[in-house]
Amino acid sequence: MTGMIDTYRGYVSLQECDEMGHMNIQHYISKSSDSSYNLRVALGHAALDQAQTGLGYVALEHHIRFHRELRASDLVVIRSGIVEMRDKTMRIYQEMREVLDDRLAATYVIETGCLDLATRRLTPWPEEVRHRAATMTTELPPEALPRSLPKESLERDVSLSRADADGMVETNRSVVNTWECDTNNHMNARFFMARFSDAQGHMWAHAGLGRHEQAARGLATATVEIRLAYLRELRAGETLFVRTGINATDGKTIRYRHWLFSGDTGELACIAEGAGLLFDKASRKAVPLPDALRARR
């Protein structure tokens, strides 16, 4: 596509794959995050310049569609372009492909902001960034557009009291490790996704189809689309917890929501809406959800 540049080239390692036999969703974001650092250099906004400029680069929202499974030893390339430039934010498009067959693996639409590292607030992009971004413009292809999760699907009326009232269950309780923080001195987006990935097993168990039952029936699960909004920074040593609820199910697709809170303050830090499915591990084809699960709301 016009304006797209190579921003990542790598490999799927065995340790990045989960019990489903494919790359875990957190590593789609970890590779996207690596890609974003290379895009920063191309934009003249490199992480190594932060000490001099006092400016960082922060993800505000992700919309990701997973188009195919990636397995251990697959080769990966990510290309990036700028969809829209605004005063303090920009919309980025990234696409991940498997190198050998050039098949599309994932698409990302990322809302990104320029972060003043002293005030921890968004600030206007430098003119050099604007100038370079103009040479990288691209349009969103049909494959990147929402399928199950339009932008308005991300519910904003979110609170711990609302989670209690809706009967959302706790699916993760952990702490931000130092090694999970990036050059902005806060938890990298990958590890928000890692918490949601860890929460999935508890979610399926609460829905009556835990991992042991799945294994006995030759089933596995996959996320096909997810939308996240990052609302608050989390720092090393801060505790956190996730509340999860099933929104609705239809046919072969389950809709769910994860709300991540600071365990220290109770403040909301991240919200996510996802769409997932069950698949037969032998055929790798989606199968209908059990009746009891499809009836849940």
TAMOMO-V659859 format. One record per residue. N is the residue number from 1. RES is the residue in one small letter. PHI is phi in whole degrees, -180 to 180 (* if undefined). Layout:
# TAMOMO-V659859
n=(N	N)
res=(RES	RES)
phi=(PHI	PHI)
This chain:
# TAMOMO-V659859
n=(1	2	3	4	5	6	7	8	9	10	11	12	13	14	15	16	17	18	19	20	21	22	23	24	25	26	27	28	29	30	31	32	33	34	35	36	37	38	39	40	41	42	43	44	45	46	47	48	49	50	51	52	53	54	55	56	57	58	59	60	61	62	63	64	65	66	67	68	69	70	71	72	73	74	75	76	77	78	79	80	81	82	83	84	85	86	87	88	89	90	91	92	93	94	95	96	97	98	99	100	101	102	103	104	105	106	107	108	109	110	111	112	113	114	115	116	117	118	119	120	121	122	123	124	125	126	127	128	129	130	131	132	133	134	135	136	137	138	139	140	141	142	143	144	145	146	147	148	149	150	151	152	153	154	155	156	157	158	159	160	161	162	163	164	165	166	167	168	169	170	171	172	173	174	175	176	177	178	179	180	181	182	183	184	185	186	187	188	189	190	191	192	193	194	195	196	197	198	199	200	201	202	203	204	205	206	207	208	209	210	211	212	213	214	215	216	217	218	219	220	221	222	223	224	225	226	227	228	229	230	231	232	233	234	235	236	237	238	239	240	241	242	243	244	245	246	247	248	249	250	251	252	253	254	255	256	257	258	259	260	261	262	263	264	265	266	267	268	269	270	271	272	273	274	275	276	277	278	279	280	281	282	283	284	285	286	287	288	289	290	291	292	293	294	295	296	297)
res=(m	t	g	m	i	d	t	y	r	g	y	v	s	l	q	e	c	d	e	m	g	h	m	n	i	q	h	y	i	s	k	s	s	d	s	s	y	n	l	r	v	a	l	g	h	a	a	l	d	q	a	q	t	g	l	g	y	v	a	l	e	h	h	i	r	f	h	r	e	l	r	a	s	d	l	v	v	i	r	s	g	i	v	e	m	r	d	k	t	m	r	i	y	q	e	m	r	e	v	l	d	d	r	l	a	a	t	y	v	i	e	t	g	c	l	d	l	a	t	r	r	l	t	p	w	p	e	e	v	r	h	r	a	a	t	m	t	t	e	l	p	p	e	a	l	p	r	s	l	p	k	e	s	l	e	r	d	v	s	l	s	r	a	d	a	d	g	m	v	e	t	n	r	s	v	v	n	t	w	e	c	d	t	n	n	h	m	n	a	r	f	f	m	a	r	f	s	d	a	q	g	h	m	w	a	h	a	g	l	g	r	h	e	q	a	a	r	g	l	a	t	a	t	v	e	i	r	l	a	y	l	r	e	l	r	a	g	e	t	l	f	v	r	t	g	i	n	a	t	d	g	k	t	i	r	y	r	h	w	l	f	s	g	d	t	g	e	l	a	c	i	a	e	g	a	g	l	l	f	d	k	a	s	r	k	a	v	p	l	p	d	a	l	r	a	r	r)
phi=(*	-58	85	-76	-129	-70	-129	-159	-146	-161	-151	-92	-90	-60	-71	-88	-98	-108	-68	-80	87	-132	-62	-67	-60	-63	-82	-63	-77	-63	-73	-64	-64	-59	-60	-65	-65	-70	-64	-57	-62	-63	-87	73	-133	-66	-61	-68	-88	-60	-61	-83	-88	72	-118	-115	-145	-131	-76	-108	-149	-127	-123	-126	-115	-101	-97	-157	-73	-117	-115	-55	85	-64	-98	-127	-132	-123	-116	-132	-152	-103	-86	-153	-110	-123	-60	-118	-133	-145	-106	-112	-114	-127	-131	-106	-130	-81	-65	-70	-112	61	-80	-71	-103	-159	-123	-130	-119	-123	-89	-126	-125	-90	-104	-77	-71	-83	-90	61	-122	-70	-141	-60	-67	-62	-60	-62	-64	-61	-63	-71	-61	-64	-89	-118	-69	-151	-114	-75	-79	-55	-65	-92	-74	-59	-111	-108	-129	-65	-55	-72	-72	-80	-68	-104	-84	-123	-161	-67	-65	-67	-61	-62	-63	-86	71	-71	-95	-78	-122	-158	-145	-156	-140	-80	-85	-56	-73	-91	-96	-108	-69	-88	64	-142	-62	-68	-55	-53	-85	-65	-64	-61	-65	-69	-63	-63	-69	-60	-60	-66	-63	-65	-64	-64	-80	93	-139	-70	-62	-65	-64	-60	-63	-64	-100	70	-110	-146	-124	-149	-87	-109	-161	-151	-130	-128	-129	-97	-110	-153	-71	-121	-109	-56	91	-81	-83	-151	-149	-120	-109	-131	-140	-92	-79	-168	-131	-154	67	-102	-113	-108	-106	-146	-136	-120	-120	-107	-119	-71	-74	-77	-117	81	-75	-72	-116	-159	-127	-143	-122	-132	-128	-136	-150	-96	-139	-76	-66	-79	-89	59	-108	-67	-125	-62	-70	-58	-56	-62	-77	-67	-84	-74	-138)
